[in-house]
Amino acid sequence: MGGKAGAVIEARCPKGWSEYTLIDCGGKEKLERMGNQILIRPEPQALWTPRLAVEEWTKYAHWRFVQQGAHGGRWIPLKGKDSKTEWQLNYQSDALHLRFRLALTSFKHVGIFPEQADNWEFVARSIRALKKPAKVLNLFAYTGGASLAARQAGADVVHLDSVRQVVDWAHENMKLSRLDGIRWILEDARKFVARERKRGHRYSGVLLDPPAYGLGPAGERWKLEDQIHTLMDDVRALLEPDAHFLLVNAYSLGLSSLVLRNFLSDAYPNDSLHTGELYLPTPESGIFLPLGVFARAWTGMAP
């Protein structure tokens, strides 16, 4: 039997980057330019053979991340004093102009996921399509790319994460982007959303990128398969009934975009529910690196 007619499943990549390039990928690694630094980082999805020779990678790169254990590792400098541990990066498009502080961490991350810029553009379009004052809740919000996009588009923004260091980092990015007024919440997402539902609070948009597992600020345990149903029920109850948008992102979950579609298909008709895969292209070789799935849903608007 076929699915509902009109289902939209997409593959999308951001178009606004001038200071980021995926140079090459393969052999479970990626070579990427982020501003004035070039990094080699692990990438488990890149199972193919790199297009450039190993010597080319090490000639270009300032840093290489070496995994040590299941959840950490260390950065090896390859360019001496030209290898910076902190720097800044701009994202510029017709709709958004954002600035981020990047830094090397022991978890291979640097404070930004470049593929997410396509989601930032969706957030900005959605807020403008509402044509009324917007209030946006960003859950599991990390260093705040989507929060900044929502604020720059004119929304009142509540930014929630359970890790103080990344909330502080997001606050720095807000200042670098010459924005203000974001409300910062250091909290367990489940508890906050449940309380907001009891209070009867409503949002024009909710964004969430839940991890597969983790801990809240008071040691609350998060495990996706045990929590996602309750969380999504509460999130739906927070959305304005007449006009709203919802963004669910899933990089760390290992899910198919069809799983997200099935979660949301009862609440949204096919013409207002898009699911798919985010990717980054390598301009020289034509390889596409997949970097997670998304679901975007809306009602009473056409972003």
N, C-alpha and C positions, 0 to 999 in steps of 0.2 A: 504494500500500500504506500502511496506517496504522502508527503507531508502537506501542510496547508499551502495553498497557492500563494505566491508572492513573497516567500521567505527570502531575506537578504542576508547572505554570508559573504563577508568582504575580507580582502587582504589590504592593509593600509600601512603607509609609511609617512613620516612627517616631511613637510616641504620647506620649512622655514629656517633650517640650519645653514649657517654660513661658517660657523666656528666649530662644527663637529663633522667628522667624516669617518665612516667605517672603511678603512683602507683595504683590509683583507681579513679573511677568517678561514678556519679549517684546523684539523688536528686538535679539536677541542679547545681552541684558543681564538681570540680576536685581536686584531691590530687596529687601533682607533686613534684618531687625532681629536683631542679636546682642547681647543684653544691653542696655546703654545706648548702643550705637552702631548706626547705620543705614548700610548700605553699598550702593553701586551697583557691581556687578562684571560683567565679560564672562561670557556664558553661551552658547556656540555652539549648544546644543540649542534655545534659545528663539527659534524662527524666526517666531512669530506676532506680532501687534500687541499691545503692552501694553494692559491694561484701564484704567490710570490715565494721565492726561495727563502729558507731560514735565514741566510746571511742578510737578505734585504730587510727582514723584520728587525733584526738586532741592530742593523745600521741606522734604521729610522728611529727606533724607540728610545724614550727617556727612562722608562720604568718597565719592569716585568714582575708580575705577581706570581709567587710560587706557593702553591697550596701546602699547608702543613696541618694534617688532621682534617676532620670532617667539616669544621666550621671556621677555620681561620688560616692565616698564612702570613707571608711577609713580602714586602716590595724590595726588589733589587734595582739599584740605580745603574743605568747604562750610559749616561752622558755626563757624569761628574757634576760639576756645579750648575750645569744647565737643567738638571733634573730637580724640579720644584715640588715640594710636598703640599703646597697650597697655591691656588691660582683662581682666576675668575673666568666665567664663560657667559656670553650673551646669546639669547635667543631672540631673533627679530623676524616678524612676519607683518602682514598688513594689519592684523588684529592685535598683536601682542609684541611687547618689548620687555623682556625679562632678563635679569642678571643673577647669576648664582656664584656662590663660593664653592669651589671644589677642593677636596682634600683626600689624601690617601688614607684608607682605613684598613684594619686587620681582617676585614671580611670581603676584600676585593672591590667593594663599592667606593665611589668617589663623591656621592651626594646627588647624583642625577641619573635618570634612565632616559637617554635621548629619544628612544622610540615613543615615549609618553607624550612628546610634543603634539602628536596627532590628537590625543585625548584632550590636551589643553585647548586646542583649537575648537573641538566639539563643545567643551564647556563654555568658551567665550561665545560661540554662535548661539548656544542654547539660551544663555542669559539674555542676549540681545533679542532673541526671538520671543521671549516672554512678554516684552513690551509693558512691563510693570516692575516695581521694585522686587529684587530677587534676594532670597536668603539661601545660602548654600552650606551644607554640612559635608566636610571632607573627613572621612574615617580612615584610620591607618595611614595617615597623611604624609609621613616621612618628612623630607626636607621642603615640601610645600609647592612643587611646581604647579599642581592643579589649583591649590589655594591662591597662588599669585595670579594665575590666569583668571580665576573667578573674580578676584578683587579688582583686577585691572579692567575687567568688563563691566564693573559697576555694582557687583553683588556685595551684600553683607556676608561675611564668611566666618564660619566656625571651623577651626582646624584642630583635629584631635589625633593624638598619638600617645602611646604608652611609654615612650622613651624620652626622658628629659633632654638628652643631648641632641636628638634630632628635632625636637620642638624648638630648642634654642637655635639650631642651625637654620630652621625655616624662618625664624624671626630675623636672623641676619640677612637671609635672601630677600625678605620683604623690604628691609632698609636699602639693600643694594639696588632693588628694583624701584626705589622711590615711591613706595606704597606705605599705607598705614591702615590701622583700624581693624585688622584681623583679630578675632578672639581666639586665644590659645587655650586648649584644654589638655591637661595631662591626666589621662583616664583610661580605664578599660572600656573598649568600644561597646561591648554588650551591655554593661551597666549604664553607661551614659544614654544609649539609645532607648533602653527600657524606661529610664526615668523621664526622658523627653516625651515618650509616648504617654506615660501616665499624666504628665503635665498638660497634654494636649497641644504641644508645640508642633508647628508645621514648617516645612522647608520647600522652597521652589525646586531645589535640586539636591541630591545626595550622591556622593562619590565614595566608592570603597574599593580597596585593593587589599583584601585580607590575606595574611600569611597562612601557610599550611599549619604552622604551630608557633607558639610563642608564649610570653609572659606579660601580664599587665604590670602597672607600677607597684602594686601591692602583692605581686606574686601570683595573680590570677592566671590560671592555665587556659590557653586557647588551643583547641584542636578543631580544625575545619569541619570534619565530618560530624562532630558532636554539636557544633554551634551554629552552622550556617543556616539551618531552617528557622530557628528562633530569631536570629539576627535579621534575616531577610523579611520575615513577617513584621518585625518592629520597624524596619526601614520603610516598608511600603506604607505603614500606618502614619509615618511622619510626613509623607509627601502631600502637597496641596492637591486636592482631587481634580480641580478644573484644569490646571496647566502646570506641568512639572517635567523634569528630566531626571534620569537615573543613569549612572555610569558604574559598571562593575568591571574591574580589571583583574586579571589572574595570570601573573607571571610565575609565581612560586608554587602554584597549586598542581600543575601538570594536568589540567583539565582540557577537554575539547570545548570549542566554542558552542557546540551543540548542547553540552551540559548546561551552560549558562542560558542558552535559548530555552531549554526545557524548564528551567527555574522560573522564567519570566513570561513564557508564552501564554499562560492563562490570563495574565493581567493586561497584556498589550497585543493589539492586532499586528499582523505582519508588517504593515506599512509604517509602523512606529516602533519597530524592534529590529535593530541591526546587530548582528554578532559577527565575529570574525577574528582575524589574526593580525597582530602588529609585527612589522618586520623592518629591518634596516637594509638598504641596498649597498653593495660595493660598486661604486661608479665605474671603476676600470674593468672589473672582471664580470660584472653582471650577476654575481651571486646574491641571493636574498637570504638574510639571516633571520629566522623566526624568533620572536621574543615575547611570547605570551598571547593570550586571547582576551577579548573584550566583549561586553554587551552594552549597548546603548539603547535606552528606551525613553519614550516621551509621550505625553498626551496633551492635547489642546494647543499644539504648537508644531512648527516644522523647521527645526534647526538645520 
